[in-house]
């Protein structure tokens, strides 16, 4: 997954941190304004959406895995992963 170490911008008005390599907002921060960490800011919505898409892609791929069987439900997969099945 393209989730990476968080960064934030020190530019005035920037209120979020970024942790996804494909976030266009993250990639548009000027190098001189980048700081490592979260900076006590909230996570960027674009990074959240990208991470959710990554998660769904992983689940979709897992649903076709022999361990889970073709078309297994998400609840069945979760039960197997957590050892409850």
KELODO-264686 format. One record per residue (C-alpha): residue number from 1; residue in three letters; x, y, z. Coordinates in Angstrom, 2 decimals, decimal comma, padded with zeros to 5 digits. Layout:
BEGIN
<site><k>NUM</k><r>ALA</r><px>X</px><py>Y</py><pz>Z</pz></site>
...
***
This chain:
BEGIN
<site><k>1</k><r>UNK</r><px>000,00</px><py>000,00</py><pz>000,00</pz></site>
<site><k>2</k><r>UNK</r><px>001,25</px><py>003,48</py><pz>-000,74</pz></site>
<site><k>3</k><r>UNK</r><px>000,74</px><py>004,72</py><pz>002,83</pz></site>
<site><k>4</k><r>UNK</r><px>004,00</px><py>006,37</py><pz>003,85</pz></site>
<site><k>5</k><r>UNK</r><px>005,51</px><py>008,41</py><pz>006,65</pz></site>
<site><k>6</k><r>UNK</r><px>003,32</px><py>011,45</py><pz>007,33</pz></site>
<site><k>7</k><r>UNK</r><px>004,29</px><py>014,98</py><pz>006,35</pz></site>
<site><k>8</k><r>UNK</r><px>002,65</px><py>018,37</py><pz>006,63</pz></site>
<site><k>9</k><r>UNK</r><px>003,15</px><py>021,86</py><pz>005,25</pz></site>
<site><k>10</k><r>UNK</r><px>004,14</px><py>024,81</py><pz>007,39</pz></site>
<site><k>11</k><r>UNK</r><px>002,52</px><py>027,12</py><pz>004,89</pz></site>
<site><k>12</k><r>UNK</r><px>-000,12</px><py>029,36</py><pz>006,48</pz></site>
<site><k>13</k><r>UNK</r><px>-003,62</px><py>027,92</py><pz>006,26</pz></site>
<site><k>14</k><r>UNK</r><px>-002,56</px><py>024,29</py><pz>005,83</pz></site>
<site><k>15</k><r>UNK</r><px>-004,49</px><py>022,32</py><pz>008,42</pz></site>
<site><k>16</k><r>UNK</r><px>-003,86</px><py>018,71</py><pz>007,39</pz></site>
<site><k>17</k><r>UNK</r><px>-001,10</px><py>016,13</py><pz>007,23</pz></site>
<site><k>18</k><r>UNK</r><px>-000,59</px><py>013,64</py><pz>004,41</pz></site>
<site><k>19</k><r>UNK</r><px>000,41</px><py>009,97</py><pz>004,50</pz></site>
<site><k>20</k><r>UNK</r><px>-000,38</px><py>008,60</py><pz>001,04</pz></site>
<site><k>21</k><r>UNK</r><px>002,17</px><py>008,67</py><pz>-001,76</pz></site>
<site><k>22</k><r>UNK</r><px>-000,46</px><py>009,25</py><pz>-004,45</pz></site>
<site><k>23</k><r>UNK</r><px>-002,08</px><py>012,28</py><pz>-002,79</pz></site>
<site><k>24</k><r>UNK</r><px>-001,89</px><py>015,18</py><pz>-005,23</pz></site>
<site><k>25</k><r>UNK</r><px>-002,13</px><py>017,72</py><pz>-002,44</pz></site>
<site><k>26</k><r>UNK</r><px>000,86</px><py>016,12</py><pz>-000,71</pz></site>
<site><k>27</k><r>UNK</r><px>002,84</px><py>016,02</py><pz>-003,91</pz></site>
<site><k>28</k><r>UNK</r><px>002,20</px><py>019,72</py><pz>-004,55</pz></site>
<site><k>29</k><r>UNK</r><px>003,73</px><py>020,94</py><pz>-001,27</pz></site>
<site><k>30</k><r>UNK</r><px>006,87</px><py>022,95</py><pz>-001,95</pz></site>
<site><k>31</k><r>UNK</r><px>009,97</px><py>021,24</py><pz>-000,54</pz></site>
<site><k>32</k><r>UNK</r><px>010,86</px><py>024,22</py><pz>001,63</pz></site>
<site><k>33</k><r>UNK</r><px>007,48</px><py>023,96</py><pz>003,42</pz></site>
<site><k>34</k><r>UNK</r><px>007,58</px><py>020,21</py><pz>004,16</pz></site>
<site><k>35</k><r>UNK</r><px>007,98</px><py>018,94</py><pz>007,71</pz></site>
<site><k>36</k><r>UNK</r><px>007,98</px><py>015,34</py><pz>008,89</pz></site>
<site><k>37</k><r>UNK</r><px>005,20</px><py>014,08</py><pz>011,12</pz></site>
<site><k>38</k><r>UNK</r><px>001,60</px><py>015,01</py><pz>011,71</pz></site>
<site><k>39</k><r>UNK</r><px>002,10</px><py>018,44</py><pz>013,19</pz></site>
<site><k>40</k><r>UNK</r><px>-000,99</px><py>018,05</py><pz>015,41</pz></site>
<site><k>41</k><r>UNK</r><px>-003,14</px><py>018,31</py><pz>012,28</pz></site>
<site><k>42</k><r>UNK</r><px>-005,94</px><py>016,09</py><pz>010,98</pz></site>
<site><k>43</k><r>UNK</r><px>-005,48</px><py>013,62</py><pz>008,14</pz></site>
<site><k>44</k><r>UNK</r><px>-006,10</px><py>014,92</py><pz>004,63</pz></site>
<site><k>45</k><r>UNK</r><px>-009,45</px><py>013,77</py><pz>003,18</pz></site>
<site><k>46</k><r>UNK</r><px>-007,77</px><py>012,85</py><pz>-000,11</pz></site>
<site><k>47</k><r>UNK</r><px>-005,30</px><py>010,60</py><pz>001,75</pz></site>
<site><k>48</k><r>UNK</r><px>-008,22</px><py>009,00</py><pz>003,62</pz></site>
<site><k>49</k><r>UNK</r><px>-010,07</px><py>008,30</py><pz>000,37</pz></site>
<site><k>50</k><r>UNK</r><px>-006,98</px><py>006,84</py><pz>-001,29</pz></site>
<site><k>51</k><r>UNK</r><px>-006,37</px><py>004,55</py><pz>001,70</pz></site>
<site><k>52</k><r>UNK</r><px>-010,01</px><py>003,41</py><pz>001,61</pz></site>
<site><k>53</k><r>UNK</r><px>-009,69</px><py>002,62</py><pz>-002,11</pz></site>
<site><k>54</k><r>UNK</r><px>-006,52</px><py>000,63</py><pz>-001,40</pz></site>
<site><k>55</k><r>UNK</r><px>-008,36</px><py>-001,30</py><pz>001,32</pz></site>
<site><k>56</k><r>UNK</r><px>-011,27</px><py>-002,13</py><pz>-000,99</pz></site>
<site><k>57</k><r>UNK</r><px>-008,89</px><py>-003,29</py><pz>-003,73</pz></site>
<site><k>58</k><r>UNK</r><px>-007,18</px><py>-005,60</py><pz>-001,23</pz></site>
<site><k>59</k><r>UNK</r><px>-010,51</px><py>-007,03</py><pz>-000,07</pz></site>
<site><k>60</k><r>UNK</r><px>-011,61</px><py>-007,56</py><pz>-003,67</pz></site>
<site><k>61</k><r>UNK</r><px>-008,40</px><py>-009,43</py><pz>-004,44</pz></site>
<site><k>62</k><r>UNK</r><px>-008,78</px><py>-011,50</py><pz>-001,28</pz></site>
<site><k>63</k><r>UNK</r><px>-012,33</px><py>-012,52</py><pz>-002,21</pz></site>
<site><k>64</k><r>UNK</r><px>-010,89</px><py>-014,50</py><pz>-005,13</pz></site>
<site><k>65</k><r>UNK</r><px>-008,13</px><py>-016,09</py><pz>-003,04</pz></site>
<site><k>66</k><r>UNK</r><px>-008,48</px><py>-019,88</py><pz>-002,54</pz></site>
<site><k>67</k><r>UNK</r><px>-008,35</px><py>-019,45</py><pz>001,24</pz></site>
<site><k>68</k><r>UNK</r><px>-011,57</px><py>-017,45</py><pz>001,17</pz></site>
<site><k>69</k><r>UNK</r><px>-013,24</px><py>-019,09</py><pz>-001,81</pz></site>
<site><k>70</k><r>UNK</r><px>-014,72</px><py>-017,40</py><pz>-004,82</pz></site>
<site><k>71</k><r>UNK</r><px>-017,15</px><py>-014,69</py><pz>-003,86</pz></site>
<site><k>72</k><r>UNK</r><px>-016,77</px><py>-015,10</py><pz>-000,10</pz></site>
<site><k>73</k><r>UNK</r><px>-018,54</px><py>-012,45</py><pz>001,89</pz></site>
<site><k>74</k><r>UNK</r><px>-016,60</px><py>-009,78</py><pz>003,72</pz></site>
<site><k>75</k><r>UNK</r><px>-017,93</px><py>-011,14</py><pz>007,02</pz></site>
<site><k>76</k><r>UNK</r><px>-016,63</px><py>-014,62</py><pz>006,20</pz></site>
<site><k>77</k><r>UNK</r><px>-013,22</px><py>-013,18</py><pz>005,27</pz></site>
<site><k>78</k><r>UNK</r><px>-013,09</px><py>-011,17</py><pz>008,48</pz></site>
<site><k>79</k><r>UNK</r><px>-013,96</px><py>-014,27</py><pz>010,52</pz></site>
<site><k>80</k><r>UNK</r><px>-011,15</px><py>-016,25</py><pz>008,88</pz></site>
<site><k>81</k><r>UNK</r><px>-008,64</px><py>-013,44</py><pz>009,35</pz></site>
<site><k>82</k><r>UNK</r><px>-009,49</px><py>-013,02</py><pz>013,01</pz></site>
<site><k>83</k><r>UNK</r><px>-009,46</px><py>-016,76</py><pz>013,68</pz></site>
<site><k>84</k><r>UNK</r><px>-013,17</px><py>-016,89</py><pz>014,50</pz></site>
<site><k>85</k><r>UNK</r><px>-013,96</px><py>-019,40</py><pz>011,78</pz></site>
***
